[in-house]
Every structure is written in C-alpha cells, then in structure tokens.
Amino acid sequence: MREAYDIAFLGGGPAGYQGAIRAAQLGAKVAVVEERFLGGVCLNWGCIPTKTVRASAEAARTMRRAREFGFQPVEANPDIKAIIARKDRVVQGLRRSIAGLFQAHRIALVEGKGWLTAANKIEVERDGQINLIEAAKLVIATGSRPARLPLFPQSPQVFLADEILTLDYLPQHLLVVGGGAVGVELAAIFRELGSQVTLVEVMDRLLPYDDAEMADYLAGVLKRRKIAVKCGMQVSEVKETAGNFTVRLADGSELAPDTILLATGRRFNSEGLGLEKLGVQMEKGRIQVDGHMLTNVPGIYAAGDVIGGWLLAHVAFAEGICAAEHALGLGSRMDYQVVPRCTFTLPGYAAVGISEAEAEAKFPVKVARFPFKSLGMSQCLGEMEGLVKIIAHKVTDQILGAHIIGPHAADMIHEIAVAMEGGLPSRRIMETIHAHPTLSEAVLEVAQALQGQAIHSAPPGS
C-alpha cells in the first residue's frame, strides 16, 4: 500500500507528535510512523510515569508527617502494585488523548517499524507486511534509549531508567548508579516510598553539569533524607547472588542491594534507519541539523533526542514544531538561549540559563540568594528546605541564570524564564507586585536583593 503526504514524521514521541499537530494546523496532510506507543519515552516510560509515582511518594511523606500538621499519626504503607497501576492509568489516558488529537487533526498514524529508502520515502513493516509512505518532507524523531553498562548482569532486578517503573515490588535496598537528573529523581522517590537507597556517581558531585552550589545543596538534602550519596566513586565489580547482589566499589567497600537502577546516560536511536545510504551526516550516533532542524540532505529534518543536545521533552516539543514550520515554508529557527530544566527530586530543582561559575568566566556578575525557610508560605506549608538564586550582569542587570531548589521549583522557574526571553532586567521582577503569601515571593526577594533593596534579609555585614 502506498500513501502520499505533505510531511511525515518517523517517531511519535514529543518531537513527532507535536510537530505533526503543528503541521496539520498549517493545513498539511500529515502521517506519523510509530513502532510502539504515541508519546514516546516521556509519556510512556519517563517524565509522566516518574512524576505520577513521585506524587505517590509525596503523599507518603505527607502522611508520615501527620503529627506535624496537627493530626494523629497515620501509617503510610505503600502498595507498589497499586502505585504502578495508578501510573499505568495516567499513561494510558494521556496516550488516548494524543490519539484523539490525531483523529481531530486527521493525522494518519501508521503503526510499525519504519526506515528511509529515499529523501521522500519511508518503508514501514508490521506483521510481515510492508507499507510505503511518500512525503514531500520527512522528519526523523526516533528519540533515544537508556545506555546499559556491560559490568552489570542481565537480571530481572537490574533495571534501566525506562524499565524501573514497571516493577511489582518495592526494593529493600536500591542501588542507583548515576547522579544525573534521572538518578537523583528516582533515588528521592524510592527513598520516600520506604526503600533504603544508595546513590553512586563517578563524577565528584551530583548533577555535574548544573550549578555547583545548588548541586551541593541538593546533595545535602538527599543525605538528610537518609540517602547514602557516594560521589567520585566507581563500581568495580558486581556479583549476583541469591536474591540480591554484591557490589564492590572502587574504594573497596561493598554494598548488598536487592535491586539496581542504571541511570547512566542515553544512546541515540539512529541505527537501522537507512541514513548512511542517504548520506545524512551524523556524529557519534546523533543526527546533525542546522538551526531549522534541517539535515544536510534536502527535505530531511530531524528533531528531539536523536539530534543530541538537550535531551528534554519540552525541547523536543519546540524542535518538532520548528521542523514542521520550516518544512512547510515558515522561517522558524530554534533558539536554545532560554531553556528551563527541572529535576523532580523532593524537593525539586529547576534552573534556566547558566551557572554562577559559567557566568563569572564571561561577565561581571552579581548574585543574590533567598532561603525558603525565611518565606511565610514555606512556613505555612512546612516545606522549608530550599533556596532561590539569581545571577545577573553587574552592569546591565540582565539575568544570566537562575536556580531554585524547593517546593514547586519547576513551576516557579518560568517567571524568570519569561523575563530572560523578553530581555528584562532583574529589577523588572522587583517592580512587579507579587501576591502574598506565595512561594513566588522568594523570587521577588532575590530580585530585591540584587538591587540592594532586600526586605526579609539582613543587610550585608550585620
């Protein structure tokens, strides 16, 4: 069977499905080829599942703190099968929502494994049958997958990041290998659910590509939550025994976890797509594109994780939309200057822009901070761990970076992101009246401090 379209997307994850909907809005005839589930890793195995289980972990933490809020103690005994079942219901509902959007926009969903045979052709195999999709423009949005380390055995109790939230038991002792965003999120979640957790990171600190002060602060929070954090440490040997593992670290110490999570990076899904034959340029597995998401082959675009860079769903959303718009005649170009990034630990960490060290290497800077413990709403909520930090240019007052650890950090960062995108100096945040009592007042307090007008902070030298 042969079908012709204006634009076709190979992959129905964040870049593919949002790009497809945008293309349909522009009047194009659109097809999406998807081998597994609409929504990709983010919806089915990553962002949404993790945050759904995180909500259960937050509920458990609140129940354990019942006396603090004036209630008799409540038992918080997690039912991991029920927690995972709730996660599955949320995922399935959102998956159906995307399918409904496809129907509403008359987007053709072609199920099966696809590969390119020409700059305007995708062959799709399903159940032994081959369908041919022809399109004037193609967008490769095949995503990424977790990297497996050969040191660790193939075992039903050794999980990659995309697999861990399919388990049907609560680990007694979970070893998390990798201290990036995924590792610290899942370490925090399973600790709140009741697991003993050890987190091992080969670099000298957690979140090694984020602001050092904030990463150290978060490490302190995790340690106070009884997570064993071991940075600058390698796993040297792993042996599987009856019901658990013996894990030797580089310093000679041993651990005996019953479950292991490998959160050690991702690989690009660029193999087996026919790209080499078409001459599509790649570097270490990632597809190279220009600012319009166009590859070196006319008519072929790529977006999302498969091009590398920020492996974030919201970046993939923007890249997919950019590719669709440019392919259909608009002059869209990606701008990565303002990209919020969020780590959903408990409490969460959100950032936008650059770190203090990066800023100091390039500009004269001023930096201000405000702790959540000094904020009225934090006291009301009983959520006093956290810090807001803003780095601004000392002369122009332009915001260079912002970092928040605390409750609802991922929601709060966008006020600062909008200011940065609009080129607003930090004083414009100070001049904007913030509702009281709110968590967002912490951002106001930092903006005031940057102008030397801090209200709830003691003056320097006092």
N, C-alpha and C positions, 0 to 999 in steps of 0.2 A: 504494500500500500504506500502511496506517495502523496504527501500533503505539502503545499507551498504556503509560506508565511512571510510577513514583512520582517519579523525578528523572532529568533528562537533562543532560548536560554537552556544551556546544558547544566542542570542543577537547580533544585527548587528550594534551596536554603535561603538565608536572609538576602543575599545579593540577587539571587534568581527570582524569588517570588515578588520582592518589592520592585525590582526592575521591570518585571513582566506587567505588574499592575500599572506602573507609570507609563509603560509603552502603550498599554490598552487605553489609558486616559488620553493619550495623544492620538488615538484613532487607528493604531496599528493592529494588524492581525497577528496574534501572538501565540507561540507554543512554548511550553516548558517541559523538558525531559527530566524525569526524576526516577532514580533507581529504587529508592526506599520510601521515605516519608517527606511530605511537604514540611517546610520549616527548618530542615537541616539539623545540624548538631545543636544549635542554640535552642530550638524549641523541643527537640526530642530527647537529647541526652545531656545538654549543657545548661545554658542560662536558666531556662524555665524550670526544669526538674530541680536544679540546685536551689533556686530561690523558693520553690514550693516546700522542699524539705527543710530549708532554713527557717521558714515560717513555723514549722512544727517545732524546731529547736528553740526558737524564740518563745513559743508558747510553753515549752517545758521549763525554760529559765524563769518565766514569769510565775508559773505555778510553784516552783521551788522557793520563790521569794514572797510567797503569800503573806507571811507574818510581817514582812517589811511594809506591806501596803494595808495592814490592819485586818488581815483575815487569819483564821485558823490554818495551820499547816495543811497542805494538800499534797497527796502523793502524785508524783509525776513519773509514772512507769510507761515508757514508750513501747508502743506496739509497732515494731518496724514494718510488719506486713501491712498494717493499716496506713502507716505513713506513706509507704511506697504506693499503695493502692490510690491514695488521695493524689499523689503526684501523677500517676497514670491518668486519672480522670481529668486533671487540669490539662495535661498534654494533649489528650485526645480531643478535648473540647476546642482547644486553640487550633489544633490541626484541622478539625472540621470547619472552623471559621475561615481559615485560608482557602480551603476547598470551595466554600460558599462564595468567597470573593472572586475566585477564578470563574465560577459559573456566572456570577453577576457581570463580570467584565468580558465574558465569552472568550476566556483564555483556554486553549486546548492543553490538557495535561496528558502527556504521553509517558506512560509508565514503562520502565525498563532501563537497561544499561546502554548508554549512548557513547558514541565516539565520532570524530570528524573524519570525513573522507574527502572533503574539499572545503574551500573557504565559505561555501554556502550550503553544505550538506552535512546532516547528522544521520548516521545509521543507529537504530535503536533495536536491541534484541530483548525479547521477552518470550519465555516459554518456547524457545527454539525458533521463533518467528522473527523476521527482520522487517522493520518499517523504515522508510526513508523520509526524513524531514528536510525540506528545502526552505531556505530563508535568505533574504537579501543581506541580512546582518545576523551574526552569531555572537552570543555572549557566553563565555566559559565561566561557570560559577560552581565549580565542583568541590570547593571547600578544602578542609584539612582533616587529619585524623591524629589521634594520640601516638606519640613515639613510644615504642617498647624497648626496654633495656635488656640485652641478652643475658646479663648477670642473673636476672630473676627468672625462676622456673615458670613454665606454663602450668598454672594451677587454678582451680576454681576459687581460690582465696587470694589470688593476686589479680588486682583489677587495674585496668586503665581508667583514665578520667571519665571516658564516655560510658563506662560499664558500672561504676561503683554504685549508682543509684538504682540498680536492678537487684541488689542483694536482698535476701529474705531472712537475714539475721542481723543482729546488732553486734558488731565486733567487740570483743572484750578488750583487746589491745590492738589498735590500728596504727601501723607504721605508714606515715605519709612521706614519700620520697619526692622532694621538690618543694621549694619555698616560694614559688611564684604565686600569682593570684589564685589559681585553681587549688594549689596545695594548701594555702593558708585558709581559704574559704572552707574547704571540706574538713580540715583539721578542726576549725572552730565549730562547725556544725556537729560533727560526731562527738566532740567533747561535751557540748550542751545536751546531746541525746544520752550521754552516760558512758561513752567509751573512754578507756584510757588511750591517750594519743601521744605519739612521739613524731615530731616533725624534723626531718633531716634535710639540710640544704648544703650543697657543695660550695656555694659562694659564702663570703664572710658575713652576709646578713640576709634577712628575708627581703622579698621584693627588691632585688638588687638593682633594678633599673628605675626605681622611684626615689623620691626624696629621702635621703639617709636619716634625717631626724625623725621623719614620720614613720619610716620603716622600723627604726629602733623603738619608737613609742609603741607601735603595734606589737612588736615582739614582747615588750613588757606586759601589755595587756594579755596576750596569749599565755604568758608564763603565770600571770596572776590567776588565770582561769585553769591552771594546773595542766597545761600542755607542755611537754618536755621539748624544748626547741634547741636543736643542735646545728649551728651554722659552721661553715668552714669544715664540713665533715663529709667524707665519702663512705659509701657502703663497699666493703671489700669482699664479703663472702655471704652467700645466702644458702642455707640448707633447709630443706623441707622435712619436717618430722611429723609424727602422728598428731594431727590436729592443729599444728602451728609451725612456726619457722624459727630457726636460729640464725640471727643476722649479726654478723661481725662488722663493726665499724673500723675506720682507719686508725683510731686511737687504741684499738684492741678491746674496747668494751663490746658487750654482747646484748642483744635485745631478743625477746621471745614473743613477737606479735603473732596473733592468730590470723590477721588479715593485713595485706599490704596494698597500698594505693600508689601507683606510679603516676606522678604529676610532673613529668619531665619534658615538656615541650610537645610540639606537633610537627607532622610531616604534611607536605602539600600533595593534594590529590590530582597530580598532573600526569601520572603514568597511564598508559593504555588508551589515550585519547586521540592518537594519531597526530600529535602536534609536531613531532620530529619530521615526519614526512612532508608536512605542510610548511616547514621552515619557521615555525613560531619560536621566537627566542625565549630561552629560559635560563635561569641561573640557580643552580643547586635545587632544582625542582620547582621553583616558583616562576610563574609566567611574568615576563617583563611587559609593562604597559607604560604609556605616556600619561599625561595629566588628564586626558579624556577617557582613560581606560582602554585605549586602542592598542593592540599589539602591533608588531612590525608588519603583519600580514593584513592588507586592506580588507575591511569588512569583518574582521575577527576582533572581538573585545574580550576582556577578562575582568572579573571583579570578585571581591570577597577574599577569604583566606588564601585562595590559590595564588594570589599575587604577592603574598607576604605582607610586610609592614605591620600595621595594627591588626592583630587577629581578634577583632571585636565585632560583635554582631551589628552594632549601630554604625560602625564604619562601613561594614559590608552593605548595610541598607543604602547608605549615601553613595557608595561606589556603584551599586546596581542601578540606582536611579540615574546617576551621572552617565553611565554607559548607555542606558536606554535613550536618554535625551540626546546625547551626542549622535548616536546611531541614527536617530530619526530627525536630524537636521538642526537641533539646537546647539549652541556653542558651549555647553556645560563643561566645566573643568573642576576637578577635585581640589579642595583646599584643606590641608591637614593641620593648619596652624592652631585651631581650637578644637581639640578632641577630648571631651570628658572621658575619664576611665575610672571604673569603680570596682572595688574588691569587696565582696559581700561577706566579710567576716562579721563577728559580733563583738563590738560594734564595727560598722563598715568604714572603709577608707575610700575616699574619692579625690580625684586630682584633675587638674586641667592646666595646660601649659607646661613650663619647665620647672626643674628642681632648683633649690637655692644654690647648690654648687654650680649647676649649669648657668644660672643667671649671673652669678658672681664672676664667672670666667669670661663673660661677654659685656657686661654693663655695670655702671654704678647702681647699686641697689639699696633699697630699704625694705626691711622685713618686720612684720608685726604678727603677734600671736594672741589668741584668747582661748583660755581653757573652758570647756563645757561646765566644769564644776562651779564656775563663777556666774553661771547663767540661771535666771529664775526658772525658766521652763525645764531645764535639765534637772533642777532640784525637784520640781513637781513630778517629773516622770521617774525620778530615781535612776536616771541614766547620766552619770556624771563623769564617766571616762571619755576623754576626747579632747581635741584641740583643733582650732581653725588657724591656718597660717596663710598669709598672702605675701607674695614677693612682687614688688613694684619697682619701676625705674625711678631712681632717686631724683632725676631732673624732670622728666616728663610726667611722672605719676602713672604711666601706663602699666597695667597689670601684666606681669610676665608669667606668673604661675600661682596656683592656689591649691591648697591641700587641706582636706578635712578628715579627721578621724572622729567618729561619734555617731549617735543615733541619727538615722535618715541622712547620712552624709551624701549618698548618691542622689537624693532629691535636692539637697541644698547646693550642690556644686553648680547647678545650671544658672543660678543668678549671676555667678561670677563668669561663667562661660559666655552668657549673653553680653555682659559688659565687655569682655575681651573681643568677642566677634564684632561688636559695634565700635571698638576702638575707644571705649570710655575710660577715663582715668579713675583711679580708686575713689577719689573724692566724690564722684557721682553716686557711688553706693552710699557714702556717708550722708549725702544730701537727700537721699531717698528715705522717707519716713517708713520704718519697719514696724509692723504690728507687734504689740506686746500682750501677753508673753508668748514668744515663739522661739524655736531653735534658730531661725534665721537671724535673730538679733546677734548671734555670735559673729556672723559675717559683718554686720554693721559695726560691732565693737572693734573688729580688726581694721576696718576702713577708717574708723575714727582714730585709732592708734597710729595708723600710717600718716595721718595729718597732724599728729601731736595733740589730738583732742580726745584721748581715751577717757571714758566716763567711769567704767567699772574696773579699771586697772590702776594700780598705784603708780604715781609719776616716777620716772627713772631716778634712781638714787635715793629713793625714800626708804 
